[in-house]
Amino acid sequence: MRILLIAVDKLRQPFFQDACALYVRRLRPYYTIATAEVKAAVGGGAASTEAESILKRAAGSLLWAVDGSGRQLSSHDFAAKISAAEAAGTTSLALAVGGARGLHPSVIARADFRWCLSALTFPHEMARLIVWEQLYRAAKINHGEPYHR
């Protein structure tokens, strides 16, 4: 399965860049991995342009939105959700991570699933790292490998 992480804005802090790169490398044996960075919108009306870019990149994929009002999952439940998507024949999964203002309502409306990482609020760079780490943890769980213990 191909996993595409669509994220608003760039990773600016070197420690987030390094950590995300680490998990992307770890995920490559399990999935085809890609990242698409969408330019952050400037001004209120520009947010729809941000959303259009996200939706264009997610076209043809199962889309999961990382959203604070979504459903929280345990790591095992998240792994099971990925496994179920694969079993259903999903060949491309896109996960959308918003910027400082979150995701535009049109992205939320298009999403096949809304995933809440936590009741806590995280900077969008940290949210990206958490998504990559949880994808890696799910891959290890689904392959019966020991990382998740």
N, C-alpha and C positions, 0 to 999 in steps of 0.2 A: 504494500500500500504506500502511496505517496502522502506525506504529511507536509503541508505548507503552513507556516506561521506567518500571518499577515499582521504587521505591527505598524502602528502610527508612530512616526518619528524614528530617529536613529538612536542607537545605544551610544551615549556620550561618555560614560565613565569606563575607563579601561578595565576595571574589575568586573563590570557586567559583561563587557565584550569578551573577556577571557573566559568567564564562567559559562556564558551561553555557547561559545565555541567549543568548550569541553563537552557539554552535553550533546551538541550537534554531532561531534565526532563519535561519541559513545552510541548515539542512535543509528548511525549509518549502517551497521550490520543488520539492523532490524527493519528499517524503512528507508525509502527514498525521501530525503529531507531537503526542504527548501525554505528560504526566508524571503519575504517581500516586505520592504519598508515603504510606507506611504507617507508622503510629505504631510506634516501636521498643518492643519488649517489655521489661518490667521484671520481673526474676526469671526463674528457670529454666523454670517451667511455662508462662509467658506466651508463650514462643516459638512455641507451636502456634497461638496467636491471631494472631500476626504472619504465620505461614505461611498461615493461612486467608484473611487479607486479601489476600495476594499472589495466591493461587490464585483467589480470587473475581474479582479484577481481570483476571486472565489468561484467564478462561473464554472459550472460543471462539477463542483465539489460538494460534498457534505460539509455544511458550515456550522461550526460551533463557535459561539460568541462568548468571550470571557467577559462576564457582566456581573456586577455586584448584586443584581436582583435575580440572578440565576440560581440554579440548584447546586448545593454543596454536595460533594461526593467524597467518600473515603478513597484512598489510593487503590484499594481492591475493587471498589465499585467503578472507578474510572477505568481501570484495566479491563474490567468486564464489559464496559460500554465500548471501548475500542475493539475488543475481541468480537462483540456482537456486530459492530459495524463491518468488520472484515468478513465475518460469516455471512452477512447479508449481501456481500458482493461489492462493498464500497472499495473503490480503487483510489480515491483521492479525498483526503480529509483536510479541510482548511480550518484553522483556528484564528480568530480575529481578536487582537488585543488593542484596545483603544489607547489614546494618548491621555493627557492630563484631564480632559473633559469626558473621558469614556467613549463609548461608541454611539454613533448617530442612531436615532430611532429606526431608520430604514434598514440598517444592518441588523439590529435586534429583531426587527420584524421578519427579515429574510432567514435568520438563523434557524437551523434544524434543532439546535439545542443551545441553551444558555447555561454556562458553567460559572459558578461563583467559586473563586479560589478560597475565600475565607470571609468571615464577617468583618475582618480587619481591612483597612484601606492600605494599598501598596502603591508606591510609585510605579509608573508603567514599565520602567526598565526592570524593576524587580519582578513584576508580574510576568514579563517575558521569561525571565530566568526560572521562575516557579513552573511555568508551563513546560519548558524544556525538561526540567528535572522530573516532573510528574509523568511526562511522556516516556522518559527513560525508565523510571520506576515501573510504569505500566508494562513496558516491553519486557523487563526482567521478570515481573510477576507472571505475565502471560507465557513466558518461556520456562517457567519453573526454576529460574536462576536466583541466587541468594542475595542480591543487592538489597531487596526490600525488607530484610529482617532487621 
